[in-house]
Amino acid sequence: MNIVDAATVMRVLSHRPRLLALGEPTHGEESLLGVRNALFRDLVEQEGYRTIAIESDCLMGLVVDAYVTCGAGTLDEAMDRGFSHEWGAFPGNRELVRWMRAYNEGRPAAERVHFAGFDGPLEITGAQSPREALTGLHAYLAARVGKDLLPCTAETLDQLLGTDERWPNQAAMMDPSASVGRSPDADRLRVLADDLVALLEAQTPHLIATSTEEEWHRARLHGRTAVGLLRYHYWMADTSPGRMPRLLGVRDSIMAANLLALAQRGPTLVASHNAHLQRTESSMRLGGEPFSWWSAGAIVGAHLGDAYAFLASAVGTIHHRGVGTPPPDTIEGILYALPDETRLLGVQELSDLLGAAEPAARVSPWFGYAPLDPAHVARTDGIVFVKDSRAA
């Protein structure tokens, strides 16, 4: 078997990237989560990686990080409260969190591994209230700077935020008028969020000197999240033709900002859907309309250059989802003919394997699996191929 380990990855890449992105063509497949977990363990032990970031709510991820670093709460609580999209139910994610907690036990803080979500507190169908992010940032600043510098009181924020239930209105996905994103209260909150973040930046020397590293980075996370969420809600209320691509772009820009912040702290493994990590422009059709936007990976790659690396993943069969043996003229079909159950191929190795062949695009019978796009493969740093994915 061609093992997807740290040594193999570094041979393919020829250097250690600050952000190593491992894509997946579908969510929740335990075979892919197993590859991810094994690679992260090896990167920690062999290459000094200390953080894994997954496509989950960045604020909820703080619950998981507190558990794995300090033992706060229980494993069950971390899985229930620390993941969005119901991903705490995946056995592979539970095993990851369990291993991280065991690895950190008894280690000094500088050697502990960290967990991060890098998605915003949102999904394409709606976004959460900005309350947690805004009030968290306000409380942090209020404890460290004079009240005369604050743009508002906590009571003003609470009044403008109103009930949390009014923000994640899924009806707004199809009916912009159902969104509160352009209400007078939301407009005022956008100004206040901008002022709070500006104050955070203006007071950087004092705040770093009077905060722990975790407190400082959490405050910056709260600031990014508050501004991003309010921007997302603003575009939810838009009625122009640019509404949907703006929403898709805002989500990936939130992801990108979180990834760039993690890159500042040290080498990080990023695990997400291929579509969020690719260097090429993303596209999709909704209601028959085509939309395009730049993915988080494209944005991060533009900033980091060679410090960002992207390994796309593909699967041969997912029989429990009705995805059978790939046609032999597709990239997945060519890889499926190889003897290894799991294999990592660099771009040059894949090019040598394909030769003069021009692979056809695979069509999946299941909407949840996104096959490799032959036109995008050259913009990856390698392909992780799992021959057969089986039900957990």
C-alpha positions in Angstrom: 0.0 0.0 0.0 1.2 3.5 -0.8 0.8 5.1 2.6 -0.3 8.8 2.7 2.2 9.8 5.5 4.2 12.9 6.3 7.3 11.6 4.6 5.5 10.8 1.3 3.7 14.2 1.4 7.0 16.1 1.9 8.7 14.2 -1.0 5.8 15.1 -3.3 5.9 18.8 -2.2 9.7 19.1 -1.7 9.1 21.6 1.2 6.9 22.0 4.3 4.0 24.4 3.6 2.7 26.6 6.3 -0.9 25.6 5.3 -1.2 22.1 4.0 -4.8 21.6 2.6 -6.2 18.1 2.3 -9.4 18.2 0.2 -12.2 15.7 0.1 -14.8 15.1 -2.7 -17.6 14.3 -0.2 -18.3 14.8 3.5 -18.5 12.1 6.2 -16.8 9.2 4.5 -14.9 7.3 7.2 -12.2 6.1 4.8 -11.3 9.7 4.0 -11.5 10.8 7.7 -9.2 7.9 8.5 -6.6 9.1 6.0 -6.9 12.6 7.4 -6.4 11.5 11.0 -3.4 9.3 10.2 -1.8 12.1 8.2 -2.3 14.7 11.0 -0.8 12.4 13.6 2.2 11.9 11.4 2.6 15.6 10.6 2.5 16.3 14.4 5.1 13.7 15.3 7.4 14.1 12.2 7.0 17.7 10.9 6.0 19.8 13.9 2.5 20.6 12.8 0.4 21.8 15.8 -3.1 22.6 14.4 -5.8 21.0 12.4 -8.5 23.1 10.9 -11.7 21.6 9.5 -14.7 23.0 7.7 -16.8 23.7 10.8 -18.1 26.7 12.7 -15.0 28.7 13.9 -16.7 29.8 17.2 -18.0 26.3 18.0 -14.5 25.0 17.4 -13.3 26.9 20.5 -15.2 24.3 22.6 -13.3 21.5 21.0 -10.0 23.3 21.4 -10.6 23.9 25.1 -11.3 20.2 25.5 -8.2 18.9 23.7 -5.8 21.5 25.1 -7.0 21.9 28.7 -9.5 19.0 29.3 -12.4 21.5 29.6 -15.7 19.5 29.6 -16.1 16.0 28.3 -15.5 14.3 25.0 -19.3 14.0 24.5 -19.8 17.7 25.2 -17.0 18.6 22.7 -18.6 16.5 20.0 -22.1 17.8 20.7 -21.3 21.5 21.1 -18.0 21.9 19.1 -19.1 21.0 15.6 -21.5 22.5 13.1 -23.3 20.6 10.2 -23.8 17.7 12.7 -20.3 16.6 12.0 -19.7 15.7 15.7 -21.6 12.5 14.9 -18.9 11.2 12.5 -16.8 8.5 14.2 -13.7 9.8 12.5 -14.1 13.2 14.0 -14.6 11.7 17.5 -11.4 9.6 17.1 -9.5 12.7 16.0 -10.6 14.7 19.1 -9.9 11.7 21.4 -6.4 11.3 20.0 -5.7 15.1 20.3 -6.7 15.1 24.0 -4.6 12.0 24.7 -1.6 13.5 22.9 -1.8 16.8 24.9 -2.1 15.1 28.3 0.9 16.1 30.4 2.5 18.2 27.7 3.6 21.8 28.2 1.3 24.4 26.5 3.9 25.1 23.7 3.8 21.5 22.6 0.1 20.9 22.6 -1.9 20.4 19.4 -4.9 22.7 18.6 -8.2 22.2 16.9 -9.9 25.0 14.9 -13.0 25.4 12.8 -12.5 27.8 10.0 -16.0 28.1 8.5 -18.2 31.0 9.6 -21.2 30.4 11.9 -23.3 30.0 8.7 -24.5 27.7 5.9 -25.7 28.6 2.5 -29.3 28.4 3.8 -28.7 31.0 6.6 -26.4 32.6 9.1 -26.4 32.8 12.9 -26.8 35.8 15.1 -23.6 37.9 15.4 -24.3 38.1 19.2 -21.5 35.8 20.4 -18.9 37.4 18.2 -19.9 41.0 18.9 -20.4 40.7 22.6 -17.2 38.6 23.0 -15.2 41.3 21.3 -16.9 44.1 23.3 -16.3 42.3 26.6 -12.6 41.8 25.8 -12.1 45.4 24.9 -14.1 46.7 27.8 -11.9 44.9 30.3 -8.7 46.4 28.8 -9.3 49.9 27.4 -11.1 53.0 28.8 -14.8 53.1 28.4 -14.5 56.4 26.6 -12.8 54.6 23.7 -15.6 52.1 23.2 -18.1 53.0 20.4 -21.1 51.7 22.4 -22.1 50.0 25.6 -23.0 46.3 26.0 -26.6 47.4 26.6 -26.7 49.1 23.2 -25.4 46.0 21.4 -28.0 43.8 23.2 -30.8 46.2 22.1 -29.7 46.3 18.5 -29.2 42.5 18.3 -32.7 41.8 19.5 -33.7 38.1 19.7 -31.2 35.6 18.2 -34.0 33.7 16.5 -34.7 36.5 14.0 -31.2 36.2 12.4 -31.0 32.6 11.0 -34.3 32.8 9.0 -34.0 30.1 6.3 -36.8 31.8 4.4 -34.4 34.5 3.5 -32.5 32.2 1.3 -35.2 32.4 -1.3 -36.9 35.7 -0.1 -34.4 38.5 0.6 -37.2 40.5 2.2 -37.3 37.9 5.0 -33.7 38.9 6.0 -32.9 41.4 8.8 -29.6 42.1 7.2 -30.5 45.6 5.9 -32.7 46.7 8.8 -31.7 49.9 10.6 -30.5 47.8 13.6 -28.3 45.7 11.3 -26.9 48.8 9.6 -26.0 50.3 12.9 -24.4 47.0 14.1 -22.2 46.9 11.0 -20.8 50.3 11.8 -20.2 49.4 15.5 -18.5 46.1 14.5 -16.2 48.0 12.2 -15.4 50.5 15.0 -14.7 47.7 17.5 -12.3 45.9 15.1 -10.6 49.3 14.4 -10.2 49.8 18.1 -8.8 46.3 18.5 -6.1 47.1 15.8 -5.4 50.6 17.2 -4.8 49.2 20.7 -2.6 46.2 19.5 0.5 47.0 21.6 -1.4 47.4 24.8 -3.7 44.5 24.2 -0.9 42.0 23.4 0.9 43.2 26.5 -2.1 42.6 28.8 -3.5 39.4 27.2 -2.6 35.8 26.9 -1.9 34.6 23.4 -5.1 32.7 23.3 -7.1 35.7 24.5 -5.6 37.9 21.8 -6.3 35.5 19.0 -9.8 34.8 20.2 -10.6 38.5 20.2 -9.3 38.8 16.6 -11.5 35.8 15.7 -14.5 37.4 17.3 -13.8 40.6 15.3 -13.5 38.8 12.0 -16.6 36.7 12.6 -18.7 39.7 13.6 -17.8 41.7 10.5 -18.2 38.6 8.3 -21.5 37.6 9.6 -23.0 41.0 9.4 -21.7 41.3 5.8 -23.3 37.9 5.0 -26.7 39.0 6.4 -26.4 42.3 4.4 -26.1 40.4 1.2 -28.9 37.9 2.2 -31.2 41.0 2.0 -30.0 42.0 -1.4 -32.2 41.7 -4.5 -29.7 42.3 -7.3 -28.4 39.6 -9.6 -25.1 39.7 -7.7 -26.7 38.4 -4.5 -25.8 34.7 -4.8 -22.2 35.0 -5.9 -21.6 37.6 -3.2 -23.0 35.2 -0.6 -20.8 32.4 -1.8 -17.8 34.7 -2.0 -18.4 36.1 1.5 -18.5 32.7 3.0 -15.2 31.6 1.4 -13.6 35.0 2.3 -14.4 34.3 5.9 -12.8 30.9 5.6 -9.7 32.5 4.0 -9.3 35.1 6.7 -9.5 32.4 9.4 -6.9 30.3 7.5 -4.5 33.2 7.1 -4.7 33.9 10.8 -4.0 30.2 11.6 -1.0 30.3 9.2 0.5 33.2 11.3 0.5 30.9 14.3 2.3 27.9 12.8 2.1 24.9 10.4 -1.5 23.8 10.0 -3.3 20.9 8.3 -6.6 22.1 6.7 -9.3 19.6 5.9 -12.3 20.6 3.8 -14.2 20.0 0.6 -12.0 20.2 -2.5 -14.2 23.0 -3.8 -13.2 25.2 -0.8 -9.5 24.5 -1.1 -8.8 24.6 -4.9 -6.8 27.3 -6.5 -9.1 27.7 -9.4 -12.3 29.7 -9.5 -15.3 27.8 -8.0 -18.6 27.5 -9.8 -22.0 25.9 -9.3 -25.6 26.1 -10.6 -28.5 27.0 -8.4 -32.0 27.1 -9.8 -30.5 26.6 -13.3 -28.3 29.7 -12.9 -24.5 29.5 -13.1 -22.5 31.3 -10.4 -18.8 31.7 -9.8 -16.6 32.9 -7.0 -13.1 32.5 -5.6 -12.6 29.7 -3.1 -10.8 30.1 0.3 -7.9 28.1 -1.2 -7.6 30.4 -4.1 -7.6 33.5 -1.8 -5.1 31.9 0.6 -2.9 30.6 -2.2 -2.7 34.1 -3.7 -1.5 35.5 -0.4 0.9 32.7 0.7 2.3 31.4 -2.6 4.4 28.3 -2.0 3.5 28.3 1.7 0.1 27.0 0.7 -0.2 23.5 -0.7 -3.3 21.7 -1.9 -3.8 17.9 -2.1 -7.1 17.0 -3.7 -8.8 13.7 -2.8 -10.8 11.4 -5.0 -12.6 8.1 -4.4 -13.1 5.1 -6.8 -16.3 3.6 -5.4 -18.8 4.5 -2.7 -21.1 1.6 -3.1 -23.3 2.5 -0.1 -24.0 5.8 -2.0 -24.6 4.2 -5.4 -21.2 5.4 -6.8 -19.8 2.4 -8.6 -16.6 1.6 -10.4 -15.4 4.7 -12.3 -15.3 4.6 -16.1 -11.7 3.7 -17.3 -11.3 6.9 -19.3 -11.7 9.2 -16.3 -8.9 10.1 -13.9 -10.6 8.1 -11.2 -10.8 5.1 -13.5 -7.1 5.3 -14.4 -6.2 5.5 -10.7 -8.6 2.7 -9.9 -6.6 0.4 -12.2 -3.6 0.8 -9.9 -3.0 -1.9 -7.3 -2.8 0.4 -4.2 -5.9 0.8 -2.0 -4.7 4.3 -1.0 -2.2 6.3 -3.0 -0.7 9.8 -3.2 0.5 11.0 -6.5 2.3 14.2 -7.2 1.4 16.3 -10.2 4.4 15.0 -12.2 3.7 11.4 -11.4 0.1 11.8 -12.4 1.1 13.5 -15.6 3.5 10.6 -16.4 0.7 8.2 -15.7 -1.8 9.9 -17.9 0.7 10.5 -20.8 -1.0 11.8 -23.8 -4.5 10.7 -22.6 -7.1 13.4 -22.2 -9.3 12.0 -19.4 -13.1 12.4 -19.6 -15.0 14.1 -16.8 -16.6 11.6 -14.4 -20.3 12.0 -13.7 -21.5 10.9 -10.3 -25.0 9.4 -9.8 -25.0 10.7 -6.3 -25.1 14.5 -5.8 -22.9 14.3 -2.7 -19.8 13.2 -4.5 -17.9 15.7 -6.7 -15.6 14.0 -9.1 -12.2 15.4 -10.1 -12.3 18.0 -12.8 -9.6 17.1 -15.3 -9.1 20.8 -16.0 -8.2 21.6 -12.4 -5.8 18.8 -11.6 -2.7 20.7 -12.9 -3.4 23.4 -10.2 -3.2 20.9 -7.4 0.1 19.7 -5.7 -1.0 16.1 -5.7 -3.9 13.7 -5.6 -4.9 11.4 -2.7 -6.8 8.5 -4.1 -8.9 6.0 -2.0 -9.9 3.1 -4.1 -13.0 2.0 -2.2 -14.9 3.8 0.5 -17.1 1.6 2.6 -19.9 2.4 5.1 -18.7 2.9 8.7 
